[in-house]
Amino acid sequence: MEEDECPVCKMSIPLSKDGSTTAKEAHIASCIDTRMMSPGHHTNDQKVYAKRAAELEHVQNEEDECPVCHISLLSKEFDGNDNVRQAHVASCLEKLDSTSKSQPQYAPPAYERPTNLRSGKLSKDLKGSKDFATSSKSSGDVKSKTSVGTGLSLQGQEDQEVSTLRKWFSSLGGDSKTPMEKKQQIMAKADSLMSDRWGPPGSQRREMVARYWAATRMFDHWMFLHGQHPRQFRKYLEKGYMEPIPTQMVTARTLAYLYPEGSYYETPAEKRLYYLLNNGMMPDGSRHATIRPLNINRDRYTIIKRGNQRNARQVPLDPKLLANYMSPGDVFQSDKQIKSHNYSEQVPNTVYETRMTALHEFAEGILHGTDHLETMVLIDVSGSMTWNPHSGIPGPDGITRYHDQPSNIRLVQHLVRRVMNHMLPRAQKEHPHQRGIDVVTFSNYGTYIGQLSTSNFNHDWQTKVRLGGGTQVMQGWQKVKATYFEHQNRDYGHGRFDPDFGWQPTPGMPKLSLLVFLDGEATDMDEFELELLGETWAYVTIALVGMENCPHHHSHAIELERVARFNPHVGFFDVHGRVCERLIVQDLLGSVYPVDPPVYEEICKPEYDIKPDELPAYSTY
């Protein structure tokens, strides 16, 4: 049985066999009465009627004007004659058809209008030139011959949309260039900016930047950004990530100021450092998992946990080695405040394979006469170095810990005196008239205290070393750098001074092997690590002295282990508690001297040992 649908309730109505519509009309009338009696029907009906009236008026308006030229067909010139109106519309369509045929075949295809012009997002991406070329002539003909009553032709709609989008892009400062052309334009701007910033290719600054890219192992990353993401390349170029740290920024401590509490990074130096670490290559050419910085306020539990885990890796010293290297002159042996006379357990130090490779290459250069070695010592003399472990040392976690050992400055004083016995004779092989080793101290500022030797060590230490202040290792490093380069430039003509980036190495200049003593993470340690990452003329050996069984000391050691892992020019050694000094001296000088390091027979010479009666009576000054 055939059915029809009620226009009111949308239900199916069976049709009678004789074709009568009486039942259908009765059903519709009933639905209308029901709808009229229901509340709120006036509002709904008014909306429906208004919508239908608007649609009808639109259709009427479309029928009352030419769909091509939009001239009113109700004007007097048509005199109400339908034949005249149809002739006018046909003439306009012919003109439109001839225009569309004369257009090139790469006319833009149809696409939807942007849904949100303010946000700049289009409903569909603009198609490439290949799509433009595939628009056929026949499709253009069909679109242009649209029947009367549909408004503008499809081709006219496309032209209007293209015009609208071009006006929109123009208002945003855009143009009609292809993405590749825009990328090439941005790359050209980046190249121009590099030339303005560093000079033309082959200039001294360009060579300096090239060395920095190679030293930080960021060449591949920067070239990737230059070719694929030129806007990002320009961003980091303008931020200075691609060049050494300017001396003005070091002096003003621009990279060391603290971000607001709660920030992901503590300082600009930390942010820049982790960008280089996470995007550069490892020294062995491999990639590593992304690492993130830890903040004592945000990651206190993690910092303490990993410090305790490293502390659990401590092992006793080898009894055979200890029997050979132990000395009654070790500082803790005669300290009256120290109750235990057993050597502390130590975490085995790791010399990474890349570090050994770098030292081997350095040694090959020295043996073949293409490289030379100079040495200096950098010592932390900040206030924390003088803290008495027996009086308790508060940690960042608010816990005060007590330790049965000498203060850090007493231990460093003994270690420095011991290394002078071996460093000075090696320096005199190259410079027979040299009377000591150049030493720089640092706290809130760096100070060159002259040359120290064993001949008058105690007097020089007491008169030249000034204790106290904060821990800013970059101040000491800048003083080391200035002292070394000024000496090399004055006596041998090596090095050149850049007005923005300070001293820079020149071919043939001897390498500096620097021995550093510090007791914890300096406030500008990230900046120091960032600086060392780009220096190829310096080899640095860091000795971290600290408290026994202290998670904060081991947390600092973990950070310095990471420094050594990422930079083959840096060697790290952990020294804490009651130590065997001659064993430590041999490890340190084995890193300082890639050729002819002191061995057991030299280290344990009686004349190089410290007599017990020269030891201090107490741990602190």
C-alpha positions in Angstrom: 0.0 0.0 0.0 1.3 3.4 -0.9 2.0 5.9 1.9 2.3 9.6 2.2 3.9 11.8 4.9 2.0 14.3 7.1 3.7 17.7 6.8 3.0 18.5 10.4 3.8 15.4 12.5 5.9 13.7 9.8 4.0 10.4 10.2 3.3 8.1 7.3 -0.4 8.2 6.1 -1.8 5.3 4.1 -3.4 6.3 0.8 -6.8 4.9 0.0 -7.2 2.5 -3.0 -9.6 4.8 -4.9 -7.1 7.8 -4.6 -9.2 9.8 -2.3 -7.4 12.3 0.0 -10.1 12.7 2.5 -8.4 10.6 5.2 -5.1 12.5 4.6 -6.8 15.9 4.9 -8.6 14.9 8.1 -5.3 13.7 9.6 -3.5 16.9 8.7 -6.4 19.0 10.1 -6.3 17.1 13.3 -2.5 17.7 13.6 -2.9 21.4 12.9 -5.6 21.7 15.6 -3.4 19.9 18.1 -0.4 22.1 17.2 -2.5 25.3 17.6 -3.6 24.2 21.1 -0.1 23.4 22.3 1.7 26.1 24.3 4.6 28.1 22.7 3.4 27.3 19.2 3.2 30.9 18.2 6.9 31.5 18.8 8.0 28.5 16.8 5.6 29.2 14.0 6.7 32.8 13.8 10.3 31.7 13.4 9.4 29.2 10.7 7.3 31.7 8.8 9.9 34.4 9.1 12.6 32.0 7.7 10.3 30.9 4.8 9.5 34.5 4.1 13.1 35.5 4.0 13.9 32.6 1.7 10.9 33.5 -0.6 12.0 37.1 -0.7 15.6 36.0 -1.6 14.3 33.9 -4.4 12.1 36.7 -5.6 15.0 39.2 -5.4 17.2 36.7 -7.4 14.4 36.4 -10.0 14.0 40.2 -10.2 17.6 40.8 -11.2 20.1 39.6 -13.8 22.2 36.8 -12.2 25.3 38.0 -14.1 25.3 41.8 -14.1 22.7 42.2 -11.2 20.7 44.8 -13.1 17.1 44.9 -12.0 14.8 43.1 -14.5 11.9 45.2 -13.3 13.1 48.4 -14.7 11.3 50.3 -17.4 13.7 49.3 -20.2 12.5 45.7 -20.0 8.8 46.9 -20.0 7.7 43.7 -18.2 8.6 41.7 -21.3 9.9 38.2 -20.4 11.5 37.8 -23.9 13.6 40.9 -23.5 14.6 39.8 -20.0 15.7 36.4 -21.3 17.6 37.9 -24.2 19.5 40.2 -21.7 20.5 37.3 -19.5 21.6 35.2 -22.5 23.8 38.0 -23.7 25.4 38.4 -20.3 26.1 34.6 -20.1 27.7 34.7 -23.5 30.0 37.5 -22.4 30.9 35.6 -19.2 31.5 32.4 -21.2 34.0 34.2 -23.6 35.7 35.7 -20.6 36.2 32.3 -18.8 37.5 30.7 -22.0 40.2 33.4 -22.4 41.4 32.9 -18.9 44.6 30.7 -18.4 44.1 27.1 -17.5 45.8 27.5 -14.1 42.9 29.6 -12.7 42.4 28.8 -9.0 40.0 25.9 -8.3 37.1 26.3 -5.9 37.7 26.1 -2.2 35.7 27.0 0.8 35.9 30.3 2.5 38.0 30.7 5.7 35.9 29.9 8.7 37.7 32.3 10.9 39.5 35.2 9.3 40.7 36.6 12.6 42.4 33.5 13.7 44.1 33.1 10.3 42.9 29.5 9.8 41.4 28.5 6.5 38.8 25.8 6.2 41.1 24.2 3.5 44.7 24.7 2.6 45.4 26.5 -0.6 46.3 24.1 -3.3 49.6 24.1 -5.2 50.3 25.0 -8.8 49.8 21.4 -9.9 46.1 21.6 -8.8 45.8 24.9 -10.7 47.1 23.2 -13.9 44.5 20.4 -13.8 41.4 22.6 -13.9 40.0 21.7 -17.4 38.4 24.0 -19.9 35.2 22.0 -20.0 34.7 22.4 -16.2 35.1 26.1 -16.6 32.5 26.2 -19.3 30.0 24.2 -17.2 30.5 26.5 -14.2 30.1 29.6 -16.3 26.8 28.5 -17.8 24.9 28.4 -14.6 21.1 28.7 -14.8 19.3 31.8 -13.9 18.2 32.0 -10.2 21.4 30.7 -8.6 23.1 34.1 -8.0 26.7 34.4 -9.2 28.2 31.7 -11.3 30.5 29.2 -9.7 33.5 30.8 -11.5 32.3 34.2 -10.3 32.1 32.8 -6.7 35.7 31.5 -7.0 37.0 34.8 -8.3 35.3 36.6 -5.5 36.7 34.2 -2.9 40.2 34.5 -4.3 39.9 38.3 -4.3 38.6 38.2 -0.7 41.5 36.0 0.4 44.1 38.1 -1.4 42.7 41.2 0.3 42.8 39.4 3.7 46.4 38.2 3.2 47.4 41.7 2.1 45.8 43.2 5.2 48.0 40.8 7.3 51.1 41.9 5.4 51.3 38.6 3.4 51.8 38.0 -0.3 51.0 35.4 -2.9 54.5 33.7 -2.8 54.7 30.0 -2.5 55.8 28.4 0.8 59.2 27.6 -0.7 59.7 31.1 -1.9 58.8 32.4 1.5 61.3 30.0 3.1 64.0 31.0 0.8 63.3 34.7 1.5 63.6 34.0 5.3 66.8 32.0 4.7 68.2 34.9 2.8 67.3 37.3 5.6 69.0 34.9 8.1 72.1 34.8 5.9 72.1 38.6 5.7 71.7 38.7 9.5 74.7 36.4 10.0 76.8 38.5 7.7 75.8 41.7 9.6 76.5 40.0 13.0 79.6 38.0 12.2 81.0 39.5 9.0 81.4 37.8 5.6 82.4 34.1 5.2 86.1 33.7 5.9 86.3 36.6 8.5 87.7 36.0 11.9 84.3 36.1 13.6 82.8 33.6 11.1 85.7 31.3 11.9 85.2 31.8 15.6 81.5 30.9 15.3 82.4 27.9 13.1 84.7 26.6 15.9 82.0 27.1 18.4 79.5 25.1 16.4 82.0 22.3 16.0 83.0 22.4 19.7 79.3 22.3 20.9 78.5 19.7 18.2 75.5 21.8 17.1 76.5 22.2 13.4 74.0 19.6 12.1 71.2 21.1 14.2 71.8 24.7 13.2 72.0 23.7 9.5 68.8 21.7 9.9 67.0 24.8 11.3 68.5 26.9 8.5 67.2 24.7 5.8 63.9 23.5 7.3 62.9 26.0 9.9 64.5 29.4 9.0 62.3 31.3 11.4 63.6 29.2 14.4 67.1 29.6 13.0 66.7 33.4 13.0 65.2 33.3 16.5 68.2 31.5 18.1 70.7 33.5 16.1 69.3 36.7 17.5 69.3 35.2 21.0 73.0 34.5 20.7 72.7 30.7 21.1 75.0 30.2 18.1 78.0 32.1 19.4 80.3 32.3 22.5 79.1 34.2 25.5 80.0 37.9 25.1 82.2 39.3 27.8 79.7 42.0 28.6 77.1 39.4 29.5 79.6 37.7 31.8 80.6 40.9 33.5 76.9 42.0 34.0 76.0 38.4 35.0 73.1 38.6 32.5 72.9 34.8 32.2 73.0 34.2 35.9 70.0 36.2 37.1 67.3 34.1 38.6 64.0 33.5 36.9 60.8 33.9 39.0 60.2 31.0 41.4 58.2 28.3 39.7 59.9 28.7 36.3 61.1 25.6 34.5 64.6 27.0 34.3 66.4 28.8 37.1 68.5 31.0 34.9 69.0 32.0 31.3 72.3 30.1 31.3 70.5 26.9 32.3 67.9 27.3 29.6 70.6 27.9 26.9 72.8 25.1 28.2 70.0 22.5 28.2 69.0 23.5 24.7 72.5 22.8 23.5 72.7 19.5 25.4 69.4 18.2 24.1 69.9 19.2 20.5 73.6 18.6 20.1 75.5 15.3 19.5 77.3 13.3 22.2 81.1 13.4 22.0 81.0 9.8 20.4 78.5 11.0 17.8 75.4 9.4 19.3 72.1 10.8 20.4 70.9 10.8 24.0 67.6 10.9 25.7 66.2 14.4 26.6 67.4 15.6 30.0 65.8 18.2 32.1 67.2 20.4 34.9 66.3 19.7 38.6 65.3 22.5 41.0 65.7 22.1 44.7 62.3 23.7 45.4 60.5 21.7 42.7 62.5 18.4 42.7 63.8 18.2 46.3 62.7 14.6 46.7 64.4 13.5 43.4 67.6 15.4 44.2 67.9 13.8 47.7 67.0 10.4 46.4 69.5 10.3 43.6 72.2 11.7 46.0 71.5 8.9 48.4 71.6 6.4 45.6 75.1 7.6 44.6 76.2 7.6 48.2 75.2 3.9 48.4 77.7 3.2 45.6 80.6 4.0 47.9 83.3 1.3 48.4 86.3 1.0 50.7 89.7 1.9 49.2 91.8 -1.0 47.9 93.8 -2.1 51.0 96.9 -2.7 48.8 96.8 0.8 47.3 96.0 2.3 50.7 99.0 0.6 52.2 101.3 2.1 49.5 99.9 5.6 49.4 98.7 6.4 52.9 100.7 9.0 54.8 100.9 10.3 58.3 100.8 13.7 56.7 97.2 13.4 55.5 95.4 16.3 57.0 92.8 14.4 59.1 95.4 12.2 60.8 96.6 14.8 63.3 93.4 16.9 63.6 92.4 16.8 67.2 88.7 17.3 66.5 88.5 14.2 64.3 87.7 11.0 66.2 88.0 8.5 63.4 91.3 7.8 61.7 89.9 5.5 59.0 89.8 6.6 55.4 86.4 7.3 54.1 84.7 5.1 51.5 84.7 6.7 48.0 82.6 6.4 44.9 84.8 5.1 42.1 85.7 7.9 39.7 84.9 7.4 36.0 87.1 8.5 33.2 84.9 8.3 30.1 86.2 6.8 26.9 85.7 10.1 25.0 87.9 11.8 27.6 90.6 9.2 27.3 90.4 9.6 23.5 90.8 13.4 23.8 93.8 13.1 26.1 95.4 10.6 23.8 95.0 13.0 20.8 96.4 15.8 23.0 99.4 13.6 23.9 100.0 12.7 20.3 100.2 16.4 19.5 102.6 17.1 22.3 104.9 14.2 21.4 105.0 15.2 17.7 105.6 18.9 18.6 102.3 20.2 17.2 100.8 20.9 20.6 102.2 22.4 23.8 101.0 22.4 27.4 100.7 25.1 30.0 99.2 24.7 33.5 97.3 26.8 36.0 95.3 26.2 39.2 91.9 27.7 40.1 90.8 27.5 43.8 87.4 28.1 45.4 87.9 30.3 48.5 84.3 31.0 49.3 82.9 31.1 52.8 81.5 27.5 52.5 85.0 26.2 52.1 85.7 27.2 55.7 82.7 25.7 57.4 83.5 23.4 60.3 81.9 20.0 59.7 81.9 19.2 63.4 79.6 22.2 64.1 77.1 21.1 61.6 76.5 22.1 58.0 72.9 23.0 57.0 71.7 21.7 53.6 69.3 23.1 51.1 66.7 20.7 52.4 66.8 22.4 55.9 68.6 19.5 57.6 71.9 20.1 59.5 74.4 17.3 59.1 77.5 16.7 61.2 80.7 15.2 59.7 83.8 13.8 61.2 86.4 15.3 58.8 88.5 18.4 58.3 87.1 21.5 56.6 87.3 21.6 52.8 89.8 24.5 52.7 92.2 22.5 54.9 92.1 19.6 52.6 92.5 21.8 49.5 95.5 23.5 51.1 97.2 20.2 51.5 96.3 18.9 48.0 97.6 22.2 46.4 100.9 21.9 48.3 101.3 18.3 47.2 100.6 18.9 43.5 103.1 21.8 43.4 105.9 19.2 44.1 105.1 17.7 40.7 103.7 20.5 38.6 106.6 22.9 39.0 109.4 20.6 37.8 107.3 19.8 34.6 106.8 23.5 34.0 110.5 24.2 34.4 111.3 21.8 31.5 109.7 24.3 29.1 110.5 27.4 31.2 113.7 26.9 33.2 113.4 30.2 35.0 109.8 29.7 36.2 109.6 29.7 40.0 106.0 28.7 40.6 102.6 27.8 39.1 100.1 30.5 38.3 97.1 30.4 40.7 93.8 32.2 40.7 91.3 32.2 43.5 87.6 33.0 43.3 84.6 33.8 45.5 82.4 36.8 44.5 85.3 37.8 42.2 88.4 36.3 40.7 91.9 37.2 41.9 95.3 36.3 40.4 97.5 35.7 43.5 100.7 35.1 41.5 102.8 31.9 41.4 102.8 29.4 44.3 105.6 26.9 45.0 106.6 24.6 47.8 109.6 26.7 48.8 107.6 29.3 50.6 104.1 27.8 50.4 102.8 28.4 53.9 103.7 32.1 53.9 102.3 32.7 50.5 99.1 30.9 51.4 98.6 32.9 54.5 99.3 36.2 52.9 97.8 35.9 49.5 94.7 33.7 50.0 91.6 35.6 51.2 88.7 33.5 52.3 85.0 34.3 52.3 82.2 35.3 50.0 79.9 33.5 47.5 80.8 30.9 44.9 80.9 32.5 41.4 83.2 30.2 39.4 82.8 32.3 36.2 84.6 35.2 37.9 87.5 32.9 38.5 87.4 31.5 35.0 87.4 34.9 33.4 90.5 35.9 35.5 92.2 32.6 34.4 91.4 33.3 30.8 92.6 36.9 30.9 95.8 36.0 32.8 96.7 33.1 30.4 96.0 35.0 27.2 97.7 38.2 28.3 100.8 36.1 29.2 100.7 34.2 25.8 100.1 37.4 23.8 102.8 39.5 25.6 105.6 36.9 25.5 104.8 34.8 22.4 102.3 36.8 20.3 99.6 34.1 20.7 95.9 34.9 20.9 93.8 37.9 19.7 91.3 40.1 21.6 87.8 40.4 20.2 86.0 43.6 21.4 82.8 41.6 22.0 83.8 38.1 22.8 87.1 38.7 24.5 90.3 36.6 24.0 90.3 34.0 21.2 92.9 31.4 20.4 95.2 31.5 17.4 96.9 28.6 15.6 99.9 27.3 17.4 99.0 28.6 20.8 99.7 26.1 23.7 96.8 24.4 25.3 95.9 25.2 28.9 95.5 22.4 31.4 93.6 23.8 34.3 93.2 22.2 37.7 90.1 23.4 39.6 89.2 22.8 43.3 85.7 23.7 44.4 83.3 22.4 47.1 79.9 22.5 45.5 77.7 23.8 42.7 78.4 27.5 42.1 75.6 29.9 41.5 76.8 30.2 37.9 77.9 26.6 37.3 75.6 26.4 34.2 77.3 29.4 32.7 80.7 27.9 33.4 79.7 24.6 31.8 78.3 26.5 28.8 81.6 28.4 28.5 83.7 25.2 28.7 81.5 23.5 26.1 82.7 25.9 23.4 86.4 26.2 24.4 88.8 24.0 22.5 92.0 25.5 23.8 91.5 24.4 27.5 91.5 21.1 29.2 89.9 21.3 32.7 90.3 18.8 35.6 87.7 19.4 38.4 88.2 18.1 41.9 85.0 18.4 44.0 85.7 18.3 47.7 82.8 17.8 50.1 81.3 16.1 53.1 81.1 12.4 53.7 77.6 10.8 53.3 76.0 14.0 52.2 73.3 13.7 49.5 73.8 17.3 48.4 77.5 16.7 47.8 76.6 13.6 45.7 74.0 15.6 43.9 76.6 18.2 42.8 78.9 15.3 41.8 76.1 13.9 39.6 75.9 17.3 37.8 79.7 17.4 37.3 79.7 13.8 36.0 77.2 15.0 33.4 79.6 17.9 32.5 82.4 15.4 32.0 80.2 13.0 30.0 79.1 15.7 27.5 82.5 17.5 27.3 85.7 15.4 26.6 87.8 18.4 27.6 86.6 18.1 31.2 87.7 15.5 33.7 85.9 15.1 37.1 87.1 13.6 40.4 85.1 13.3 43.6 86.9 13.9 46.8 85.0 13.7 50.1 85.5 12.9 53.7 88.9 11.6 55.1 90.9 11.0 52.0 94.2 9.4 51.0 95.9 12.6 49.6 98.7 11.0 47.6 96.3 8.7 45.8 94.1 11.7 44.9 97.1 13.7 43.7 98.1 10.9 41.3 94.6 10.7 39.9 94.3 14.4 39.4 97.7 14.9 37.8 97.1 11.9 35.5 94.3 14.0 34.1 96.2 17.2 34.0 99.2 15.7 32.2 98.4 13.5 29.2 102.2 13.0 28.8 104.6 12.1 31.6 102.1 12.1 34.5 103.6 11.3 37.9 103.6 7.7 39.0 103.9 5.9 42.3 107.6 6.2 42.7 107.5 10.0 42.3 104.3 10.5 44.2 105.6 8.7 47.3 109.0 10.3 47.5 109.7 11.1 51.2 110.8 14.7 50.3 107.4 15.3 48.8 105.4 14.3 51.8 104.1 16.6 54.5 105.4 16.2 58.0 102.8 15.6 60.7 104.2 18.4 62.9 103.2 20.8 60.1 99.6 19.9 60.3 97.0 22.2 61.8 95.7 21.5 65.3 92.1 22.0 64.3 89.8 21.7 61.3 89.2 25.3 60.8 91.0 28.6 60.9 
